[in-house]
Amino acid sequence: MLCRIPIKFYGCYLFYFKDDIMYINTKVILLFLLAALFGCTKVILSEFPIAYTSTNTIVIPDQYPTIQSAINAAHEGDLILVRPGRYLECITIDKSLRVIGSGVNLSIIESVGGKHTIEIKANNVVLKGFTITGLEHGPWAGIYIRGSNCIVEENFVTKHYYGIKIYDSSNNILRNNIISNNTYNFGVWGLFLSHFLHNIDFSNYVDGKPILYWINAHDRVVPLEVGYVALINSSKIIVKDLNISKNLTGVIFAYTKDSLIVNVTVSRNERGLYFICSNDNIVAQSNFSDNEWSGVTIISSCNNVFVKNSIARNGHGIRFSHSYSILNILSVNNTIIGNIFSNNKDGLYFEKSHNNMVKGNTMINNTRSGLVLDDSRGNIVKGNIIQNNKYGVWSLASHDSLYQNVFVNNSLQVYVYPFSTTFAIWDDGYPSGGNFWSDYEGLDEKCGPDQDQMGSDGIGDVPYIIDLNNRDRYPLLCPRIENSPPIADFLQVPIEAKVGEDVLIADESYDIDGQILLRIWEIDEEYFWSSKDITIQFQEERIYNVTLIVFDDCGEAAKKSKTIFARRSIPTLLIDAPDSINFEDELEISAILLDEDGNPIVGLPINFYLVNDIEEFIGSATTNLYGAATIAYVLKKVGVFHVKALFLGDQKYASVCISKSLIVRPGHHASHIFWLFATIFIMIFILIKIKTSHRNRHRKK
């Protein structure tokens, strides 16, 4: 085994160990000594961005038998180097130290049953190069980080309850860590924004998938193959089509707003989804199941919408909680509609959370409560099915309104915590009525606000008694949960979409017995959800798939899909050139490029050609403010030609071509040459005649 102690001189190791024998790099040592003589020694004890005052190095097990004993003896800033080997111990790092192993599978720290295998309690700690293994999910955490400004890199963490857990700390760096086969692999916990500001990149993996940890991200889509998602101080993020499991929190929104979670499955985490101080987000058509503490935990978050989700077999289905004494913010004005809460301990839990809307949900077969109202105010619980739970509603000091719900076969329809001051409103007045109770034994023989008039009205003649302070004055004899699903539709304006031009896609959906609460648009996997209508510019000529999903105020959904073909505009090209020209005269050609409305198209190139037997490229020019492009060319041929202008097109405009004929005459330059040659020919002819005549006379003599 090779273990290099990281003492370097300009990047070269001074000495190292192999098979327990120390080898000295004599050349480097010599350079080191020579450099020292000239005062230019540079020793790099570590390549980490943390300043340490100490240069003392401790080697394990040479100087101390265990890592913990070396930590106890070390001073702030010391470097502890751990040789290959198996170290059976749990360690606590409570000083600013650098603890460096020989690498994964070389330096192995194996838990002996302590609370954490490694606990980092100090700031400015470096932990690198270890395999950290537990006793089959026995120790609480493989690496438990309470300090800030620490670096944890190149470690393998396995067989713990938590692999790596970061708790109430800031500015830690994680690089190249492999976290696998723990009950819960990874998680960051905190309340303040600073607790979530860490540098954690894609080089960290949980069960073979990278950790996604985005800070200050905006207008982005989370990639599919990730094993953990954290969005910190971000906005307009889309989280879709994921399957996340086995973490402290599967998906975390911390101080994040205006984002969308759709069609995700989050299971077998401690907490499936965690919102902390995150507002105006949408969670739709997702599955939160088999999470130990909760499917969804909401702390100090407002104006979020949870619609059409399946929430099953969790500790709490959705739990709204608070840290009011610390954050001074409560969770208010959230909307929970059309979800199914089944087989949880508690389906939906409000703890000191106010003015939320709960409508159209099904809370069934939860082992304790379908709904918990704990010191809550102003929540409206309407039109829900609450069935086969131990307690339909568990109430403690709450002041909420519950009506038009269906309570069926709960062991106890409503449990009011003893000695509490619950004063809930259990009906919506007459004739709207209260709730349906499967164990109500009253009759319906009378009607009216006081139920003292003859004739039935579907409302029980006597109240349904919960306790001395809580009663349903108008119990319903039949459930009134009848909801027609919405109708989804949309249109586009204009009907013919053009690339690069605004297209209005207008929602035409409606709900005959309620209202449209939420719209989610999908255009070729790009999502929009903040407005009824959207205006978009298509950027290339092709067919686009457009889908609209609408949810009514009871959580029922409807979907409409259409295709929109966006075509390129067809421009008009005009050409201006003379009909004829003399040989060797300068030819000026102009072309004008106009859009479909007759407006000039500026800044695009036009190519010009001269066509006879072959096509000859003669130049290119760019259209000016008037859409005109002009070139000049000197003719070198005589004959009949075609002058052609060609616009090749771009993403927005289609190509277009135009041509016109051109006659090139010999011209005055050609005439001079002709008469010159003609004169020379005549003179030669005359000379030949004179010479022939002279020879004939000479022969006659």
C-alpha positions as CSV (number, residue, x, y, z in Angstrom):
1,M,0.0,0.0,0.0
2,L,1.2,3.5,-0.8
3,C,0.5,6.3,1.6
4,R,1.9,9.7,0.6
5,I,2.0,12.3,3.4
6,P,0.8,15.5,1.8
7,I,3.9,17.6,2.5
8,K,4.8,19.1,-0.8
9,F,7.5,21.3,-2.3
10,Y,6.1,23.0,-5.5
11,G,3.8,20.1,-6.1
12,C,6.3,17.3,-5.3
13,Y,6.2,15.0,-2.3
14,L,9.2,15.2,0.1
15,F,8.8,11.7,1.4
16,Y,6.3,8.8,1.5
17,F,5.7,5.4,3.0
18,K,5.5,2.1,1.2
19,D,5.1,-1.2,3.0
20,D,5.9,0.6,6.3
21,I,9.3,1.8,4.9
22,M,9.8,5.5,4.5
23,Y,11.4,6.6,1.2
24,I,12.9,10.0,0.8
25,N,12.8,12.0,-2.4
26,T,16.4,13.2,-2.2
27,K,16.2,15.4,-5.3
28,V,13.3,17.3,-3.9
29,I,14.9,17.5,-0.4
30,L,18.0,19.0,-2.0
31,L,15.9,21.5,-3.9
32,F,14.1,22.3,-0.7
33,L,17.4,23.0,1.2
34,L,18.8,25.1,-1.6
35,A,15.6,27.1,-1.8
36,A,15.7,27.6,2.0
37,L,19.1,29.1,1.7
38,F,17.7,31.7,-0.7
39,G,14.6,32.4,1.4
40,C,12.1,31.1,-1.2
41,T,10.8,28.0,0.5
42,K,7.2,27.2,-0.2
43,V,5.7,24.3,1.7
44,I,2.0,23.4,1.0
45,L,0.7,21.4,3.9
46,S,-2.8,21.2,2.4
47,E,-4.7,22.6,-0.6
48,F,-7.8,23.7,1.3
49,P,-9.1,27.3,1.4
50,I,-8.8,27.5,5.2
51,A,-6.0,29.4,7.0
52,Y,-4.3,27.5,9.8
53,T,-1.7,28.9,12.2
54,S,-0.3,25.5,13.2
55,T,2.0,23.4,11.0
56,N,2.2,20.5,13.5
57,T,1.6,17.1,11.9
58,I,0.4,14.0,13.8
59,V,0.6,10.6,12.1
60,I,-1.8,7.8,13.2
61,P,-1.0,5.1,14.5
62,D,2.7,6.1,14.7
63,Q,2.3,8.7,17.4
64,Y,-1.1,7.8,18.9
65,P,-3.0,4.5,18.7
66,T,-6.4,6.0,17.8
67,I,-7.7,8.9,15.9
68,Q,-9.6,10.2,19.0
69,S,-6.5,10.2,21.2
70,A,-4.7,12.2,18.5
71,I,-7.6,14.7,18.4
72,N,-7.5,15.0,22.1
73,A,-3.8,15.8,22.1
74,A,-3.8,18.1,19.1
75,H,-3.9,21.8,19.0
76,E,-6.0,24.1,16.9
77,G,-4.9,23.9,13.3
78,D,-2.9,20.7,13.5
79,L,-2.8,18.2,10.7
80,I,-3.7,14.6,11.6
81,L,-2.7,12.0,9.0
82,V,-4.2,8.6,9.2
83,R,-2.4,5.6,7.6
84,P,-4.2,2.7,6.0
85,G,-5.9,0.5,8.5
86,R,-9.1,-0.3,10.3
87,Y,-10.0,2.0,13.2
88,L,-12.7,0.7,15.5
89,E,-13.9,3.9,17.2
90,C,-16.3,6.8,17.2
91,I,-14.7,10.2,17.1
92,T,-15.6,13.8,18.0
93,I,-13.8,16.6,16.4
94,D,-14.1,19.6,18.7
95,K,-11.1,21.6,17.4
96,S,-10.2,23.3,14.1
97,L,-8.2,20.3,12.7
98,R,-7.4,18.7,9.4
99,V,-8.1,14.9,9.7
100,I,-6.9,13.3,6.5
101,G,-7.1,9.6,5.7
102,S,-5.2,7.7,3.1
103,G,-8.3,7.3,0.9
104,V,-11.5,5.4,0.6
105,N,-11.0,1.6,1.3
106,L,-7.6,2.4,2.9
107,S,-8.4,4.3,6.1
108,I,-11.6,2.8,7.5
109,I,-13.4,4.1,10.5
110,E,-15.8,1.5,11.8
111,S,-18.3,2.5,14.5
112,V,-18.2,0.7,17.9
113,G,-21.7,1.8,18.8
114,G,-21.5,5.4,19.7
115,K,-24.2,8.0,18.9
116,H,-22.3,9.2,15.8
117,T,-19.3,7.6,14.1
118,I,-17.9,11.1,13.4
119,E,-19.3,14.2,15.0
120,I,-17.9,17.6,13.8
121,K,-18.6,20.2,16.5
122,A,-15.9,22.8,15.7
123,N,-15.7,25.2,12.8
124,N,-13.0,25.1,10.1
125,V,-12.6,21.3,10.2
126,V,-11.3,19.3,7.2
127,L,-12.3,15.6,7.0
128,K,-11.0,13.8,3.9
129,G,-10.3,10.4,2.6
130,F,-12.1,7.8,4.8
131,T,-14.5,4.9,4.6
132,I,-17.0,5.4,7.5
133,T,-19.1,2.4,8.2
134,G,-21.6,1.6,10.9
135,L,-23.2,-1.4,12.4
136,E,-26.1,-2.1,10.0
137,H,-27.9,1.2,10.5
138,G,-26.9,1.3,14.2
139,P,-25.2,4.6,14.9
140,W,-27.3,7.7,14.4
141,A,-25.0,9.4,11.9
142,G,-21.9,8.6,9.9
143,I,-20.9,12.2,9.7
144,Y,-22.8,14.7,11.9
145,I,-21.9,18.3,11.2
146,R,-22.6,21.0,13.7
147,G,-19.7,23.2,12.9
148,S,-19.5,25.8,10.1
149,N,-16.9,26.5,7.4
150,C,-15.9,22.8,7.3
151,I,-14.7,20.8,4.3
152,V,-15.9,17.1,4.0
153,E,-14.6,15.4,0.9
154,E,-13.7,12.1,-0.7
155,N,-15.4,10.0,1.9
156,F,-17.6,6.9,1.7
157,V,-20.3,6.7,4.3
158,T,-22.5,3.5,4.7
159,K,-24.5,1.5,7.2
160,H,-25.8,4.3,9.4
161,Y,-29.2,5.7,10.3
162,Y,-28.2,9.0,8.8
163,G,-25.3,9.0,6.3
164,I,-24.3,12.7,6.4
165,K,-26.5,15.1,8.4
166,I,-25.8,18.9,8.5
167,Y,-27.6,20.5,11.4
168,D,-28.0,24.3,12.1
169,S,-24.7,25.2,10.6
170,S,-23.4,27.3,7.6
171,N,-21.0,27.5,4.8
172,N,-19.8,23.9,4.7
173,I,-18.3,22.4,1.6
174,L,-19.0,18.8,0.5
175,R,-17.1,17.3,-2.5
176,N,-16.9,13.8,-3.9
177,N,-18.6,12.0,-1.1
178,I,-20.4,8.7,-1.7
179,I,-23.3,8.1,0.6
180,S,-25.0,4.7,0.3
181,N,-26.9,2.0,2.1
182,N,-28.0,4.1,5.0
183,T,-31.5,4.3,6.4
184,Y,-31.5,8.0,5.4
185,N,-28.5,9.0,3.3
186,F,-28.3,12.7,3.4
187,G,-30.0,15.8,4.8
188,V,-29.6,19.4,5.8
189,W,-31.7,20.8,8.7
190,G,-32.3,24.3,9.9
191,L,-34.6,27.2,10.3
192,F,-32.8,30.3,9.2
193,L,-31.6,30.9,5.6
194,S,-28.0,30.8,6.8
195,H,-28.5,27.2,7.9
196,F,-28.9,26.2,4.3
197,L,-26.1,28.1,2.7
198,H,-23.6,25.3,1.9
199,N,-21.4,24.5,-1.1
200,I,-22.6,21.0,-2.2
201,D,-22.2,20.1,-5.8
202,F,-23.0,17.3,-8.2
203,S,-19.9,15.3,-7.2
204,N,-21.7,14.0,-4.1
205,Y,-23.8,10.9,-4.6
206,V,-26.6,9.1,-2.6
207,D,-27.3,5.5,-3.7
208,G,-25.7,6.2,-7.1
209,K,-27.5,9.4,-7.9
210,P,-26.1,13.0,-7.5
211,I,-27.2,15.4,-4.9
212,L,-28.8,18.5,-6.3
213,Y,-28.2,21.6,-4.1
214,W,-29.2,24.9,-5.7
215,I,-28.8,28.3,-4.1
216,N,-30.2,31.4,-5.7
217,A,-31.4,29.5,-8.8
218,H,-34.2,31.0,-10.9
219,D,-36.2,29.8,-13.9
220,R,-34.7,26.3,-14.1
221,V,-35.9,22.7,-14.3
222,V,-34.5,20.1,-12.0
223,P,-32.8,17.3,-14.0
224,L,-34.4,13.9,-13.7
225,E,-31.6,11.6,-12.5
226,V,-31.0,13.1,-9.0
227,G,-31.2,11.4,-5.6
228,Y,-31.8,14.5,-3.4
229,V,-33.2,17.9,-4.2
230,A,-32.6,21.1,-2.2
231,L,-33.7,24.5,-3.5
232,I,-32.5,27.4,-1.4
233,N,-33.5,31.0,-1.8
234,S,-34.7,30.2,-5.3
235,S,-37.8,31.0,-7.5
236,K,-39.6,29.7,-10.5
237,I,-38.1,26.2,-10.3
238,I,-39.9,23.2,-11.8
239,V,-39.5,19.8,-10.1
240,K,-41.2,17.1,-12.1
241,D,-41.2,13.4,-12.8
242,L,-38.7,12.5,-10.0
243,N,-38.5,9.5,-7.7
244,I,-36.7,10.4,-4.5
245,S,-36.1,8.1,-1.5
246,K,-34.0,7.4,1.6
247,N,-33.0,10.8,2.8
248,L,-33.5,13.0,5.8
249,T,-35.7,15.1,3.5
250,G,-36.4,14.0,-0.1
251,V,-37.1,17.5,-1.5
252,I,-36.5,20.7,0.5
253,F,-37.8,24.2,-0.3
254,A,-36.0,26.7,1.9
255,Y,-36.9,30.3,1.4
256,T,-38.1,29.4,-2.1
257,K,-41.1,30.8,-3.9
258,D,-43.2,30.7,-7.1
259,S,-42.2,27.1,-8.0
260,L,-43.9,24.0,-9.1
261,I,-43.7,20.3,-8.0
262,V,-45.7,18.0,-10.3
263,N,-45.7,14.2,-10.8
264,V,-43.0,13.4,-8.3
265,T,-42.8,10.3,-6.0
266,V,-41.1,10.9,-2.6
267,S,-41.0,7.8,-0.4
268,R,-39.1,6.2,2.4
269,N,-37.5,9.4,3.7
270,E,-37.7,10.7,7.2
271,R,-39.6,13.7,5.8
272,G,-40.7,13.5,2.1
273,L,-41.1,17.2,1.3
274,Y,-40.0,20.0,3.6
275,F,-41.1,23.6,3.2
276,I,-39.4,26.2,5.4
277,C,-40.3,29.9,4.8
278,S,-41.4,29.1,1.2
279,N,-44.4,30.8,-0.3
280,D,-46.6,30.7,-3.4
281,N,-45.6,27.3,-4.5
282,I,-47.8,24.5,-6.1
283,V,-47.6,20.8,-5.3
284,A,-49.8,18.8,-7.7
285,Q,-50.5,15.2,-8.7
286,S,-47.6,13.8,-6.7
287,N,-47.2,10.8,-4.3
288,F,-45.8,11.1,-0.8
289,S,-45.7,7.7,0.9
290,D,-44.0,5.6,3.6
291,N,-42.1,8.6,5.0
292,E,-41.3,8.1,8.7
293,W,-42.2,11.5,10.2
294,S,-44.3,13.1,7.5
295,G,-45.1,13.0,3.8
296,V,-45.0,16.8,3.8
297,T,-43.7,19.2,6.6
298,I,-44.7,22.9,6.3
299,I,-43.0,25.4,8.6
300,S,-43.7,29.1,8.4
301,S,-44.9,29.0,4.8
302,C,-47.8,30.7,3.2
303,N,-50.0,30.8,0.1
304,N,-49.0,27.3,-1.1
305,V,-51.4,25.0,-3.0
306,F,-51.5,21.2,-2.5
307,V,-53.8,19.6,-5.1
308,K,-54.6,16.1,-6.2
309,N,-51.8,14.4,-4.3
310,S,-51.7,10.9,-2.8
311,I,-50.4,10.9,0.7
312,A,-50.3,7.5,2.3
313,R,-48.6,5.5,5.0
314,N,-46.6,8.4,6.5
315,G,-46.3,9.4,10.2
316,H,-48.2,12.6,9.4
317,G,-49.6,13.0,5.9
318,I,-49.2,16.8,5.7
319,R,-48.1,18.6,8.9
320,F,-48.2,22.3,9.2
321,S,-46.0,23.3,12.0
322,H,-44.2,26.4,13.3
323,S,-41.2,27.9,15.1
324,Y,-43.1,31.0,16.1
325,S,-40.8,31.9,19.0
326,I,-37.8,31.8,16.6
327,L,-39.1,32.8,13.1
328,N,-42.2,34.8,14.2
329,I,-44.0,33.5,11.1
330,L,-47.0,31.2,11.0
331,S,-48.3,29.1,8.0
332,V,-51.4,30.9,6.7
333,N,-53.5,31.0,3.6
334,N,-52.5,27.6,2.2
335,T,-54.9,25.6,0.1
336,I,-55.3,21.8,0.4
337,I,-57.8,20.5,-2.1
338,G,-58.6,17.1,-3.7
339,N,-55.9,15.1,-1.9
340,I,-56.2,11.6,-0.6
341,F,-54.8,11.0,2.9
342,S,-54.8,7.3,3.7
343,N,-53.2,4.9,6.2
344,N,-51.1,7.6,7.9
345,K,-50.9,8.1,11.6
346,D,-52.5,11.5,11.1
347,G,-53.8,12.6,7.7
348,L,-53.7,16.4,7.9
349,Y,-52.2,18.2,10.9
350,F,-52.5,21.9,11.6
351,E,-50.4,23.2,14.5
352,K,-50.9,26.9,15.1
353,S,-51.7,27.4,11.4
354,H,-54.4,29.8,10.5
355,N,-56.8,30.8,7.6
356,N,-56.1,27.8,5.4
357,M,-58.6,26.2,3.1
358,V,-59.2,22.4,3.2
359,K,-61.7,21.2,0.7
360,G,-62.6,18.2,-1.3
361,N,-60.1,15.9,0.3
362,T,-60.5,12.3,1.4
363,M,-59.1,11.3,4.8
364,I,-59.5,7.6,5.2
365,N,-58.1,4.7,7.3
366,N,-55.6,6.8,9.2
367,T,-54.6,5.1,12.4
368,R,-55.1,8.0,14.7
369,S,-56.8,11.1,13.1
370,G,-58.1,12.1,9.7
371,L,-57.6,15.8,10.7
372,V,-55.8,17.4,13.6
373,L,-56.6,21.0,14.6
374,D,-54.1,22.1,17.2
375,D,-54.3,25.7,18.4
376,S,-55.5,26.8,15.0
377,R,-57.7,29.7,13.9
378,G,-59.9,30.5,10.9
379,N,-59.3,27.4,8.9
380,I,-62.2,26.4,6.6
381,V,-62.8,22.6,6.4
382,K,-65.4,22.0,3.8
383,G,-66.7,19.2,1.6
384,N,-64.2,16.5,2.8
385,I,-64.8,12.8,3.3
386,I,-63.5,11.7,6.7
387,Q,-63.9,8.0,7.1
388,N,-62.7,5.0,9.0
389,N,-60.2,6.8,11.2
390,K,-59.7,6.4,14.9
391,Y,-60.7,10.0,15.3
392,G,-62.3,11.8,12.4
393,V,-61.2,15.2,13.8
394,W,-58.8,15.6,16.8
395,S,-59.2,19.1,18.2
396,L,-57.2,21.1,20.8
397,A,-58.0,24.8,21.5
398,S,-59.0,25.4,17.9
399,H,-61.4,27.9,16.4
400,D,-62.1,26.8,12.9
401,S,-65.1,26.2,10.6
402,L,-66.1,22.7,9.5
403,Y,-69.2,22.1,7.4
404,Q,-70.6,20.0,4.5
405,N,-68.1,17.3,5.4
406,V,-69.0,13.6,5.5
407,F,-68.0,11.8,8.7
408,V,-68.4,8.0,8.2
409,N,-67.6,5.2,10.6
410,N,-64.8,6.9,12.6
411,S,-64.3,5.3,16.0
412,L,-64.9,8.7,17.4
413,Q,-66.1,11.3,14.9
414,V,-64.6,14.2,16.8
415,Y,-62.2,14.1,19.7
416,V,-62.0,17.3,21.7
417,Y,-58.9,17.2,23.9
418,P,-59.9,17.3,27.6
419,F,-59.8,20.7,29.3
420,S,-59.1,22.5,26.0
421,T,-61.1,25.5,24.8
422,T,-62.2,24.4,21.4
423,F,-65.0,26.5,20.0
424,A,-65.4,25.5,16.4
425,I,-68.2,26.3,14.0
426,W,-69.8,23.1,12.7
427,D,-72.3,24.4,10.2
428,D,-72.7,27.1,7.5
429,G,-76.1,28.3,8.7
430,Y,-79.5,27.5,7.3
431,P,-80.2,26.1,4.7
432,S,-76.6,25.4,3.7
433,G,-76.4,23.1,6.7
434,G,-73.7,21.4,8.7
435,N,-72.1,18.0,8.2
436,F,-73.2,14.4,7.5
437,W,-72.6,12.2,10.5
438,S,-73.0,8.4,10.0
439,D,-74.0,7.9,13.7
440,Y,-76.6,10.7,13.8
441,E,-79.9,9.3,15.1
442,G,-82.2,12.2,14.7
443,L,-85.2,12.5,12.4
444,D,-86.0,14.9,9.6
445,E,-89.7,15.8,10.1
446,K,-89.4,19.6,10.3
447,C,-87.7,22.4,8.6
448,G,-86.7,26.1,9.0
449,P,-83.9,27.9,10.7
450,D,-85.3,26.8,14.1
451,Q,-86.4,23.4,12.8
452,D,-89.9,24.1,14.0
453,Q,-91.9,24.2,10.8
454,M,-93.6,21.2,9.3
455,G,-91.9,19.4,6.4
456,S,-88.5,17.8,5.9
457,D,-85.6,19.7,4.4
458,G,-82.7,17.2,4.5
459,I,-81.5,18.6,7.8
460,G,-81.9,16.8,11.2
461,D,-84.4,18.2,13.5
462,V,-82.0,18.2,16.5
463,P,-78.3,19.2,16.6
464,Y,-75.5,16.8,16.6
465,I,-73.8,17.1,19.9
466,I,-70.0,16.9,20.1
467,D,-69.5,18.4,23.6
468,L,-70.8,21.2,25.6
469,N,-69.1,23.9,23.5
470,N,-69.3,22.2,20.1
471,R,-72.5,21.2,18.2
472,D,-73.6,20.9,14.6
473,R,-76.9,22.8,14.6
474,Y,-77.9,21.6,11.1
475,P,-76.7,18.0,10.6
476,L,-77.2,16.7,7.1
477,L,-79.3,13.6,6.6
478,C,-77.5,12.9,3.3
479,P,-74.0,13.8,2.1
480,R,-73.9,16.9,0.0
481,I,-70.6,16.2,-1.7
482,E,-71.6,16.3,-5.3
483,N,-69.1,17.9,-7.6
484,S,-69.0,18.0,-11.4
485,P,-65.5,18.1,-12.8
486,P,-64.4,21.2,-14.7
487,I,-64.3,21.4,-18.5
488,A,-60.8,22.3,-19.8
489,D,-60.4,24.2,-23.1
490,F,-58.3,26.9,-24.7
491,L,-57.9,28.8,-27.9
492,Q,-55.1,30.6,-29.6
493,V,-55.0,34.1,-31.1
494,P,-54.2,34.5,-33.9
495,I,-55.3,31.1,-35.3
496,E,-52.2,31.0,-37.5
497,A,-49.1,31.2,-35.3
498,K,-45.9,32.7,-36.7
499,V,-42.4,32.2,-35.4
500,G,-41.1,35.1,-33.4
501,E,-44.5,36.8,-33.0
502,D,-46.8,36.9,-29.9
503,V,-49.4,34.2,-29.7
504,L,-52.1,34.5,-27.0
505,I,-53.2,31.1,-25.6
506,A,-56.4,31.9,-23.8
507,D,-58.1,29.7,-21.2
508,E,-61.7,28.9,-22.0
509,S,-62.2,26.4,-19.2
510,Y,-65.2,26.5,-16.8
511,D,-66.8,24.8,-13.9
512,I,-70.6,24.5,-13.8
513,D,-70.9,24.2,-10.0
514,G,-67.9,26.0,-8.8
515,Q,-64.9,27.8,-10.0
516,I,-61.5,27.1,-11.6
517,L,-58.9,27.4,-8.8
518,L,-55.7,26.5,-10.6
519,R,-54.3,26.2,-14.1
520,I,-51.1,24.4,-15.2
521,W,-49.9,24.9,-18.7
522,E,-47.4,22.7,-20.4
523,I,-45.9,23.7,-23.8
524,D,-43.4,21.1,-25.0
525,E,-42.4,20.3,-21.4
526,E,-42.2,23.9,-20.4
527,Y,-44.6,24.8,-17.5
528,F,-46.6,27.9,-16.8
529,W,-49.0,28.2,-13.8
530,S,-49.2,31.8,-12.6
531,S,-51.9,33.2,-14.9
532,K,-55.1,32.3,-16.7
533,D,-53.8,33.2,-20.2
534,I,-50.3,33.1,-21.5
535,T,-48.6,34.9,-24.3
536,I,-45.7,33.1,-25.9
537,Q,-43.4,33.4,-28.9
538,F,-42.5,30.2,-30.7
539,Q,-38.8,30.3,-31.7
540,E,-38.8,27.8,-34.6
541,E,-41.0,26.4,-37.3
542,R,-42.6,23.1,-36.1
543,I,-45.5,21.6,-34.2
544,Y,-45.8,22.4,-30.5
545,N,-47.8,20.3,-28.0
546,V,-49.9,22.4,-25.6
547,T,-51.6,20.9,-22.6
548,L,-53.8,22.7,-20.0
549,I,-54.7,21.1,-16.7
550,V,-57.3,22.8,-14.6
551,F,-58.4,22.1,-11.1
552,D,-61.7,23.2,-9.6
553,D,-62.3,24.4,-6.1
554,C,-62.9,20.8,-4.9
555,G,-59.7,19.5,-6.5
556,E,-61.2,17.8,-9.5
557,A,-59.0,18.0,-12.5
558,A,-59.6,18.1,-16.3
559,K,-57.0,18.2,-19.1
560,K,-57.1,19.5,-22.7
561,S,-54.3,18.9,-25.2
562,K,-53.9,20.5,-28.7
563,T,-51.1,21.0,-31.2
564,I,-50.1,24.4,-32.6
565,F,-48.1,24.7,-35.8
566,A,-45.9,27.8,-35.8
567,R,-44.8,28.6,-39.3
568,R,-42.2,31.0,-40.5
569,S,-43.4,34.3,-42.1
570,I,-43.2,34.4,-45.8
571,P,-41.6,37.7,-46.8
572,T,-41.9,39.6,-50.1
573,L,-38.7,40.3,-52.1
574,L,-38.7,43.0,-54.8
575,I,-35.8,43.6,-57.2
576,D,-34.8,46.8,-59.0
577,A,-32.4,46.7,-61.9
578,P,-32.2,48.2,-65.5
579,D,-33.6,46.2,-68.4
580,S,-30.5,46.7,-70.4
581,I,-27.0,48.0,-70.1
582,N,-23.8,48.5,-72.2
583,F,-20.9,46.3,-71.9
584,E,-18.4,47.3,-69.1
585,D,-20.9,49.7,-67.6
586,E,-21.5,49.5,-63.8
587,L,-24.7,47.7,-63.0
588,E,-26.5,48.7,-59.8
589,I,-29.0,46.1,-58.4
590,S,-31.3,46.7,-55.4
591,A,-33.6,44.3,-53.6
592,I,-36.3,45.3,-51.0
593,L,-37.3,42.7,-48.3
594,L,-40.8,43.2,-46.7
595,D,-42.7,41.2,-44.1
596,E,-46.3,40.0,-44.6
597,D,-47.7,43.3,-43.4
598,G,-45.5,45.2,-45.9
599,N,-43.0,46.5,-43.3
600,P,-39.3,46.6,-44.1
601,I,-37.2,43.8,-42.7
602,V,-33.9,45.2,-41.5
603,G,-30.4,43.8,-41.1
604,L,-30.7,40.6,-43.1
605,P,-28.4,39.6,-46.0
606,I,-29.5,39.4,-49.6
607,N,-27.4,37.4,-52.1
608,F,-27.2,38.5,-55.8
609,Y,-26.5,36.3,-58.8
610,L,-26.0,36.7,-62.6
611,V,-27.5,33.8,-64.5
612,N,-26.6,32.9,-68.1
613,D,-25.5,29.3,-68.9
614,I,-24.3,29.1,-65.3
615,E,-25.2,30.9,-62.1
616,E,-22.5,33.3,-60.9
617,F,-22.5,34.8,-57.4
618,I,-21.8,38.5,-57.8
619,G,-22.2,39.8,-54.2
620,S,-24.2,40.2,-51.0
621,A,-25.6,43.2,-49.1
622,T,-27.6,43.7,-45.9
623,T,-31.0,45.4,-45.8
624,N,-31.1,48.9,-44.4
625,L,-33.8,50.7,-42.4
626,Y,-36.0,50.6,-45.5
627,G,-35.5,46.9,-46.1
628,A,-33.3,47.7,-49.2
629,A,-30.0,46.0,-50.1
630,T,-27.9,47.3,-53.0
631,I,-24.7,46.2,-54.8
632,A,-22.8,47.4,-57.9
633,Y,-21.2,45.2,-60.5
634,V,-19.3,45.8,-63.7
635,L,-20.5,43.6,-66.7
636,K,-17.8,41.8,-68.6
637,K,-20.0,39.9,-71.0
638,V,-22.4,40.6,-73.8
639,G,-25.8,38.8,-74.1
640,V,-29.1,38.1,-72.4
641,F,-28.9,37.4,-68.6
642,H,-31.1,37.1,-65.5
643,V,-30.3,39.1,-62.4
644,K,-31.4,37.1,-59.3
645,A,-31.8,38.2,-55.7
646,L,-32.1,35.5,-53.0
647,F,-33.0,35.7,-49.3
648,L,-31.9,32.5,-47.6
649,G,-34.3,32.8,-44.7
650,D,-33.8,32.4,-40.9
651,Q,-35.7,31.0,-37.9
652,K,-38.4,33.6,-38.3
653,Y,-38.6,34.1,-42.1
654,A,-38.8,31.6,-45.0
655,S,-36.5,31.9,-47.9
656,V,-37.6,33.8,-51.0
657,C,-36.1,34.5,-54.5
658,I,-36.8,36.8,-57.4
659,S,-35.2,37.6,-60.7
660,K,-35.5,39.7,-63.9
661,S,-34.0,39.7,-67.3
662,L,-31.1,41.9,-68.4
663,I,-29.7,42.6,-71.9
664,V,-26.0,43.5,-72.1
665,R,-25.3,45.4,-75.3
666,P,-21.8,45.8,-76.9
667,G,-21.9,49.5,-76.1
668,H,-19.5,52.3,-77.3
669,H,-16.4,50.6,-76.0
670,A,-17.3,47.5,-78.1
671,S,-17.9,49.7,-81.2
672,H,-14.5,51.3,-81.0
673,I,-12.8,47.9,-80.8
674,F,-15.0,46.7,-83.7
675,W,-14.0,49.6,-86.0
676,L,-10.4,49.3,-85.0
677,F,-10.3,45.7,-86.0
678,A,-12.3,46.5,-89.2
679,T,-9.8,49.2,-90.2
680,I,-6.9,46.9,-89.6
681,F,-8.6,44.2,-91.6
682,I,-9.3,46.6,-94.6
683,M,-5.7,47.9,-94.5
684,I,-4.3,44.4,-94.6
685,F,-6.7,43.5,-97.4
686,I,-5.6,46.6,-99.5
687,L,-1.9,45.8,-98.9
688,I,-2.4,42.3,-100.1
689,K,-4.2,43.6,-103.2
690,I,-1.4,46.1,-104.0
691,K,1.3,43.5,-103.6
692,T,-0.6,41.0,-105.8
693,S,-1.1,43.6,-108.5
694,H,2.6,44.6,-108.4
695,R,3.6,40.9,-108.9
696,N,1.3,40.5,-111.9
697,R,2.7,43.6,-113.7
698,H,6.3,42.4,-113.0
699,R,5.5,39.0,-114.7
700,K,4.0,40.6,-117.8
701,K,7.2,42.5,-118.4
